[in-house]
Amino acid sequence: MIGKTLDPEHNRTMVTIQMDNQFAPIRKDTEAILRTKTIAGETYVQLTPGTPHTPAVPDGGLLARRT
């Protein structure tokens, strides 16, 4: 995880991640959850893979929040 900020307009956390090519592509229906790793508050992003035939998120793209 590179960075994490609060989006005050939508009451959500925006996270920037950088991934190795071996883990790409990330599908648009991939689910991302922020998890706490330690009691010191270290956070990681847990990704649940999307459907193989769903379009990929482009470089610099966003995963949309499910409603």
Secondary structure, 3 states (H helix, E strand, C coil): CCEEEEECCCCEEEEECCCCHHHCCCECCCEEEEEECCCCCCEEEEEECCCCCCCECCCCCCCCCCC
